[in-house]
Amino acid sequence: MHLYLGSASCVVASTAEAAREFLKNHETSFSDRPAETMAVESLTYGFKDFMFAPYGHYWRFMKKLCMSELLGGQMLKQLLHVRQQERKRFLSALLKKGEAGEAVDLGGELVMLSNNVISRMTMRRTNEGEEEVVRKVVADTVELSGKFNLSDFLWFLKGLDVQGFNKRLKEVRVRFDALLDRVIEEHQHEHERTQNKEEDILDVLLQISEDENAEVKLDMDNIKSFIMDILVAGTDTTAVTMEWAMAELINNQRVMEKAREEVDAVIGKKRVVEESDIGNLPYIQAIVKETLRLHPAGPLIVRETSKRVVVNGYDIPAKTRLFVNAWSIGRDPNHWDNPLDFRPERFIDEHGNIVSHLDVRGQHFELIPFGSGRRMCPGISLALPLLHATLAAIVQCFELKVDGILDMEEKPGLVVPRAHPLICVPLSRIHPFPSI
């Protein structure tokens, strides 16, 4: 489908076949992201980040760095204890609420969990006051990035702040800048004092910026914008997916009981499930896949043509924006039986194993919650273990009491959150509760 959003020419792909055509068969023509928006320019320090950088030498260098060092297996293994500690903190908070018979906003607790994990892995933030600053910056950034700004789409309004976005964007940028300046200064002082400290992602970026032989010379704006990318891309998306998963389980008690049976059989009740257990929990993996099918955190995969291209006989000019509708593709009856039903069994084979021919890593276009191709989400290796282990731990440890059936209405935004908070009383289902 072709349409105009104001002055911007756009193409929308809403089937797996169309997504394959654009993201695989014509990938080289759709390797850029549209960056000419007021929010992106302000929050990426003038397009100096990785997420919106044009496909080229700098982007390839940062992608290689992400996969090998920043978000690679060694870094994830090195910072495993961070995820474990924050998950324990999260479970302890739910346990205290449950023992007191108090209701909790599960979505809010999950946002705190994912934000703390990513903040600590990125820049070792453990101070409670500054954790709240990071959460507020991320929340404001996601909100502003997801709003429709007339000035971005009507050429005669370019440069005019008709909706007052620019003022708010500058205020968010100032807050984030002040926080990162403090954090970077602390990291640099720590580096001078000791050479044997545990490294986080910011440490690696600072080392590369000081390396005279590095393939690309990173400046402070590159580093700050990359940190912003990770915080914004990883916090709400992960939390929202976990909240949708738990809402679906609460409304589908048959699935919940089956998940509990699996976790109880494999893990028992004397310890809490860990990331290393996930390979032995195929039904938990299937629940996560089914959640990502019905509720992709990023419903639209956005690209932009770098040059004129012909796709399926249609002439698409340069600078046309492409929206791949992952939300619609995941609900397409041509590929999914009873597509609106929450049925994790569709990802389990006759032997009880997770099916291998429907993965979420961008090769099967019926299911592309993380995108596909060279510009798919590089944080998938961090997101999936956190999703699986947290979901399994909630299922194992708590019975979530709610009033009636949960409303599954969605709210618009850059991600697709629930329209109504998931308020529940988390009652422990393990007595005594395992040590955490």
C-alpha positions as CSV (number, residue, x, y, z in Angstrom):
1,M,0.0,0.0,0.0
2,H,1.3,3.5,-0.9
3,L,0.2,6.6,1.0
4,Y,1.4,10.1,1.9
5,L,1.9,11.2,5.5
6,G,1.8,14.9,4.7
7,S,4.7,15.4,2.3
8,A,6.3,12.0,3.1
9,S,5.9,9.2,0.6
10,C,5.4,5.9,2.4
11,V,4.9,2.2,1.5
12,V,3.3,-0.2,3.9
13,A,4.0,-4.0,3.8
14,S,1.5,-6.1,5.8
15,T,2.2,-9.7,4.7
16,A,5.1,-12.1,5.2
17,E,5.6,-12.3,1.5
18,A,5.8,-8.5,1.1
19,A,8.2,-8.3,4.1
20,R,10.5,-10.8,2.5
21,E,10.5,-8.9,-0.7
22,F,11.5,-5.6,1.0
23,L,13.7,-6.9,3.8
24,K,15.5,-9.7,2.1
25,N,15.3,-9.6,-1.7
26,H,15.7,-5.8,-1.8
27,E,17.6,-5.4,1.5
28,T,20.4,-3.3,0.1
29,S,17.9,-0.6,-1.1
30,F,16.1,-0.5,2.3
31,S,19.1,-0.4,4.7
32,D,18.5,3.1,6.0
33,R,16.1,4.3,8.7
34,P,14.2,7.6,8.3
35,A,16.1,10.0,10.5
36,E,14.8,13.4,9.4
37,T,12.6,14.0,12.4
38,M,12.8,16.5,15.2
39,A,12.9,13.9,17.9
40,V,15.6,11.8,16.3
41,E,17.8,14.7,15.5
42,S,17.6,16.1,19.1
43,L,17.9,12.8,21.0
44,T,20.7,11.3,18.8
45,Y,23.0,14.4,19.1
46,G,22.5,15.3,15.5
47,F,22.2,11.8,14.0
48,K,25.4,10.5,15.7
49,D,23.8,7.3,17.1
50,F,23.8,3.8,15.8
51,M,20.1,3.1,15.5
52,F,19.4,5.8,13.0
53,A,22.8,6.1,11.4
54,P,22.8,5.8,7.6
55,Y,24.0,2.5,6.3
56,G,27.7,3.0,5.7
57,H,31.2,2.7,7.2
58,Y,30.3,4.0,10.6
59,W,27.1,1.9,10.9
60,R,29.0,-1.3,9.9
61,F,31.7,-0.6,12.4
62,M,29.2,-0.1,15.2
63,K,27.2,-3.2,14.2
64,K,30.4,-5.3,14.3
65,L,31.2,-3.8,17.7
66,C,27.7,-4.6,19.0
67,M,27.9,-8.2,17.9
68,S,31.5,-8.9,19.0
69,E,31.8,-6.8,22.2
70,L,29.0,-4.5,23.4
71,L,26.1,-7.1,23.2
72,G,28.1,-10.2,22.4
73,G,28.2,-13.5,24.3
74,Q,31.2,-12.6,26.4
75,M,29.7,-9.3,27.7
76,L,26.3,-11.0,28.4
77,K,28.1,-13.8,30.3
78,Q,30.3,-11.3,32.2
79,L,27.2,-9.3,33.3
80,L,25.0,-12.3,34.1
81,H,25.1,-11.6,37.8
82,V,23.5,-8.2,37.1
83,R,20.5,-9.8,35.6
84,Q,20.4,-12.3,38.4
85,Q,20.6,-9.6,41.1
86,E,17.9,-7.4,39.5
87,R,15.6,-10.4,39.0
88,K,16.0,-11.3,42.7
89,R,15.3,-7.7,43.7
90,F,12.1,-7.8,41.5
91,L,10.9,-11.1,43.0
92,S,11.6,-9.9,46.5
93,A,9.5,-6.8,45.9
94,L,6.6,-8.9,44.6
95,L,6.9,-11.3,47.6
96,K,6.7,-8.5,50.1
97,K,3.7,-7.0,48.4
98,G,2.0,-10.4,48.4
99,E,2.7,-11.1,52.1
100,A,1.1,-7.8,52.9
101,G,-1.8,-8.5,50.7
102,E,-1.1,-5.4,48.7
103,A,-1.8,-4.9,45.0
104,V,1.0,-4.1,42.6
105,D,1.3,-2.5,39.2
106,L,3.1,-5.4,37.5
107,G,3.9,-3.4,34.4
108,G,5.6,-0.7,36.5
109,E,7.6,-3.3,38.4
110,L,8.7,-4.9,35.1
111,V,9.8,-1.5,33.7
112,M,11.9,-1.0,36.8
113,L,13.4,-4.4,36.4
114,S,14.4,-4.0,32.7
115,N,15.5,-0.4,33.2
116,N,17.8,-1.4,36.1
117,V,19.2,-4.4,34.2
118,I,20.1,-2.3,31.1
119,S,21.3,0.7,33.1
120,R,23.7,-1.4,35.2
121,M,24.9,-3.4,32.2
122,T,25.4,-0.2,30.3
123,M,26.9,2.2,32.9
124,R,26.8,0.6,36.4
125,R,24.1,2.8,37.8
126,T,23.1,1.5,41.3
127,N,22.2,4.8,43.0
128,E,18.4,4.7,43.6
129,G,17.9,8.4,42.9
130,E,19.8,8.3,39.5
131,E,17.9,5.1,38.5
132,E,14.7,7.1,38.7
133,V,16.3,9.8,36.6
134,V,17.1,7.3,33.9
135,R,13.6,5.8,34.0
136,K,12.1,9.2,33.5
137,V,14.4,10.1,30.7
138,V,13.6,6.8,28.9
139,A,9.9,7.2,29.4
140,D,9.9,10.8,28.1
141,T,12.0,9.8,25.1
142,V,9.7,6.9,24.2
143,E,6.7,9.1,24.5
144,L,8.1,11.9,22.4
145,S,9.6,9.6,19.7
146,G,6.2,7.9,19.3
147,K,4.1,11.1,18.9
148,F,3.1,12.3,15.4
149,N,4.9,15.6,14.8
150,L,3.4,17.7,12.1
151,S,6.6,19.5,11.4
152,D,8.3,16.2,10.4
153,F,5.7,15.5,7.7
154,L,4.6,18.8,6.2
155,W,7.3,20.5,4.3
156,F,6.0,24.1,4.9
157,L,6.3,23.5,8.7
158,K,9.9,22.3,8.7
159,G,11.8,24.1,11.3
160,L,8.6,25.3,13.1
161,D,7.8,23.9,16.5
162,V,4.0,24.1,16.1
163,Q,3.2,21.4,18.8
164,G,5.9,22.4,21.3
165,F,7.9,19.3,20.9
166,N,11.2,21.0,20.5
167,K,11.0,22.6,24.0
168,R,10.3,19.2,25.6
169,L,13.0,17.4,23.5
170,K,15.6,19.9,24.6
171,E,14.6,19.5,28.2
172,V,15.0,15.7,28.0
173,R,18.3,16.1,26.2
174,V,19.7,18.4,28.9
175,R,18.7,16.0,31.7
176,F,20.2,13.0,29.9
177,D,23.3,15.0,29.1
178,A,23.9,16.0,32.7
179,L,23.5,12.4,33.9
180,L,25.8,11.0,31.3
181,D,28.5,13.7,31.9
182,R,28.6,12.6,35.6
183,V,28.6,8.9,34.7
184,I,31.4,9.3,32.1
185,E,33.5,11.3,34.5
186,E,33.1,8.6,37.2
187,H,34.1,5.9,34.7
188,Q,37.2,7.8,33.7
189,H,38.3,8.3,37.3
190,E,37.8,4.7,38.1
191,H,39.8,3.7,35.0
192,E,42.7,5.9,36.3
193,R,42.5,4.3,39.8
194,T,42.3,0.6,38.9
195,Q,42.8,-1.5,35.8
196,N,41.1,-4.6,37.2
197,K,37.5,-3.5,37.6
198,E,34.6,-5.2,35.9
199,E,33.8,-3.5,32.6
200,D,30.4,-2.4,31.4
201,I,29.4,-1.3,27.9
202,L,30.3,2.4,28.6
203,D,33.8,1.3,29.6
204,V,34.3,-0.5,26.2
205,L,33.0,2.6,24.3
206,L,35.4,4.9,26.2
207,Q,38.4,2.6,25.5
208,I,37.6,2.6,21.8
209,S,37.3,6.4,21.8
210,E,40.8,6.6,23.2
211,D,42.3,4.0,20.8
212,E,44.3,5.9,18.2
213,N,44.3,2.8,16.0
214,A,40.5,2.2,16.1
215,E,38.8,1.8,12.7
216,V,36.4,4.6,13.6
217,K,37.2,7.4,16.1
218,L,34.3,7.7,18.5
219,D,33.6,11.1,20.1
220,M,31.5,11.8,23.2
221,D,28.3,12.5,21.2
222,N,28.7,9.1,19.5
223,I,29.0,7.4,22.9
224,K,26.1,9.3,24.5
225,S,23.8,8.7,21.6
226,F,24.6,4.9,21.6
227,I,23.9,4.7,25.3
228,M,20.5,6.5,24.7
229,D,19.8,3.9,21.9
230,I,20.3,1.0,24.3
231,L,18.3,2.5,27.1
232,V,15.4,3.5,24.9
233,A,15.3,0.4,22.7
234,G,15.7,-2.1,25.5
235,T,13.6,-0.8,28.5
236,D,10.0,-0.4,27.4
237,T,10.1,-3.1,24.7
238,T,11.2,-5.8,27.1
239,A,8.9,-4.8,29.9
240,V,5.9,-4.4,27.7
241,T,6.4,-7.9,26.2
242,M,6.7,-9.5,29.7
243,E,3.5,-7.6,30.8
244,W,1.6,-8.8,27.8
245,A,2.8,-12.4,28.4
246,M,1.5,-12.4,32.0
247,A,-1.8,-10.8,30.9
248,E,-2.3,-13.6,28.4
249,L,-1.4,-16.2,30.9
250,I,-3.9,-14.8,33.5
251,N,-6.6,-14.8,30.9
252,N,-5.7,-18.3,29.7
253,Q,-5.4,-20.4,32.9
254,R,-5.0,-23.6,30.9
255,V,-1.8,-22.3,29.5
256,M,-0.7,-21.0,32.9
257,E,-1.2,-24.4,34.5
258,K,0.7,-26.1,31.7
259,A,3.6,-23.7,32.2
260,R,3.6,-24.2,35.9
261,E,3.6,-28.0,35.5
262,E,6.7,-27.7,33.2
263,V,8.6,-25.4,35.5
264,D,7.7,-27.5,38.6
265,A,8.8,-30.7,36.9
266,V,12.1,-29.3,35.6
267,I,13.1,-26.9,38.4
268,G,11.1,-28.0,41.4
269,K,10.3,-25.6,44.3
270,K,13.6,-25.5,46.2
271,R,15.3,-22.9,43.9
272,V,14.3,-20.2,41.5
273,V,14.6,-20.8,37.8
274,E,17.7,-19.3,36.1
275,E,18.7,-18.4,32.5
276,S,20.7,-21.6,32.2
277,D,17.4,-23.6,32.7
278,I,15.6,-22.1,29.7
279,G,16.8,-24.7,27.2
280,N,14.9,-27.3,29.2
281,L,11.7,-25.3,29.3
282,P,10.3,-25.5,25.7
283,Y,6.7,-24.5,26.7
284,I,8.0,-21.3,28.3
285,Q,9.9,-20.6,25.1
286,A,6.7,-21.2,23.2
287,I,4.8,-18.8,25.4
288,V,7.4,-16.1,24.7
289,K,7.1,-16.7,20.9
290,E,3.3,-16.6,21.0
291,T,3.5,-13.3,22.9
292,L,5.9,-11.8,20.4
293,R,3.6,-13.0,17.6
294,L,0.5,-11.3,19.0
295,H,2.1,-8.4,20.8
296,P,5.3,-7.3,19.0
297,A,6.8,-4.5,21.1
298,G,7.7,-2.7,17.9
299,P,4.6,-3.1,15.7
300,L,6.1,-1.3,12.8
301,I,9.6,-2.0,11.3
302,V,10.7,1.2,9.7
303,R,13.1,1.6,6.8
304,E,13.8,4.1,4.1
305,T,14.9,3.7,0.5
306,S,18.5,4.9,-0.2
307,K,17.8,4.9,-4.0
308,R,15.1,4.4,-6.5
309,V,14.1,0.7,-6.6
310,V,11.5,-1.5,-8.4
311,V,9.7,-4.0,-6.1
312,N,7.2,-6.4,-7.6
313,G,6.8,-4.1,-10.6
314,Y,6.2,-1.0,-8.6
315,D,8.5,2.0,-9.0
316,I,9.5,3.3,-5.5
317,P,11.5,6.5,-5.5
318,A,14.4,7.3,-3.2
319,K,13.6,8.6,0.3
320,T,10.4,6.6,0.5
321,R,9.6,5.4,4.0
322,L,8.8,1.7,4.4
323,F,6.6,0.5,7.2
324,V,6.6,-3.3,7.7
325,N,3.5,-4.1,9.8
326,A,4.8,-6.8,12.1
327,W,1.6,-6.6,14.2
328,S,-0.6,-7.5,11.2
329,I,1.8,-10.2,9.9
330,G,1.7,-12.0,13.2
331,R,-2.1,-12.1,13.0
332,D,-2.4,-13.1,9.3
333,P,-4.9,-16.0,8.9
334,N,-3.0,-17.1,5.8
335,H,-0.1,-18.2,8.0
336,W,-1.6,-18.8,11.4
337,D,-4.6,-21.0,12.4
338,N,-7.0,-19.1,14.6
339,P,-4.6,-16.2,14.7
340,L,-6.3,-14.2,17.5
341,D,-6.1,-17.2,19.9
342,F,-3.2,-17.3,22.4
343,R,-2.0,-20.8,21.8
344,P,1.7,-21.5,22.5
345,E,1.2,-25.1,21.3
346,R,1.6,-23.9,17.7
347,F,5.3,-23.6,18.5
348,I,5.6,-27.1,20.0
349,D,6.2,-30.3,17.9
350,E,4.7,-33.7,18.4
351,H,7.6,-34.7,20.6
352,G,7.1,-31.7,23.0
353,N,10.1,-29.8,21.6
354,I,10.2,-26.2,20.4
355,V,9.8,-26.1,16.6
356,S,12.9,-24.9,14.8
357,H,11.3,-23.7,11.6
358,L,9.6,-20.7,13.3
359,D,12.3,-18.6,14.9
360,V,12.1,-14.9,15.9
361,R,15.6,-14.1,14.6
362,G,14.5,-12.6,11.3
363,Q,14.7,-15.6,9.0
364,H,11.0,-16.6,9.1
365,F,9.0,-13.6,7.8
366,E,5.7,-14.8,9.4
367,L,7.3,-13.9,12.7
368,I,9.6,-10.9,12.8
369,P,9.2,-9.1,16.2
370,F,12.9,-8.1,16.1
371,G,13.0,-7.1,12.4
372,S,15.1,-8.9,9.8
373,G,18.3,-8.5,8.0
374,R,21.3,-6.4,8.7
375,R,19.3,-3.8,10.6
376,M,17.3,-6.1,12.8
377,C,17.5,-5.5,16.6
378,P,21.1,-6.2,17.9
379,G,19.8,-6.5,21.4
380,I,17.9,-9.8,20.8
381,S,20.6,-11.8,22.6
382,L,20.0,-9.7,25.7
383,A,16.2,-9.5,25.5
384,L,15.4,-13.2,25.1
385,P,17.2,-14.5,28.2
386,L,15.7,-11.7,30.3
387,L,12.2,-12.4,28.9
388,H,12.4,-16.2,29.3
389,A,13.9,-16.3,32.8
390,T,11.7,-13.5,34.3
391,L,8.5,-15.0,32.8
392,A,9.4,-18.5,34.1
393,A,10.3,-17.1,37.6
394,I,6.9,-15.3,37.9
395,V,5.0,-18.4,36.8
396,Q,7.0,-20.6,39.2
397,C,6.8,-18.3,42.2
398,F,3.5,-16.5,42.2
399,E,-0.2,-16.7,41.7
400,L,-1.4,-13.4,40.4
401,K,-4.8,-12.5,41.8
402,V,-6.9,-10.1,39.6
403,D,-10.5,-8.9,39.5
404,G,-12.2,-10.9,36.7
405,I,-10.9,-11.1,33.1
406,L,-8.2,-8.6,32.1
407,D,-9.0,-6.1,29.4
408,M,-6.6,-6.6,26.5
409,E,-7.0,-3.2,24.8
410,E,-3.8,-1.7,23.4
411,K,-2.6,1.9,23.7
412,P,-0.9,3.7,20.8
413,G,2.8,4.6,21.0
414,L,6.3,3.8,19.7
415,V,5.8,0.4,21.5
416,V,2.3,-1.1,22.0
417,P,1.6,-1.1,25.8
418,R,-1.5,-2.2,27.5
419,A,-4.2,0.5,27.7
420,H,-4.9,-0.4,31.3
421,P,-2.3,-1.3,33.9
422,L,-2.0,-4.9,35.1
423,I,-2.9,-4.6,38.8
424,C,-2.7,-7.8,40.8
425,V,-1.9,-9.2,44.2
426,P,1.2,-11.5,43.8
427,L,0.6,-14.5,46.2
428,S,3.5,-16.9,46.7
429,R,2.7,-20.4,45.5
430,I,5.9,-21.8,47.1
431,H,6.1,-22.4,50.8
432,P,8.7,-21.9,52.1
433,F,9.8,-19.5,49.5
434,P,13.3,-20.4,48.1
435,S,16.2,-18.3,49.1
436,I,16.7,-15.3,46.8
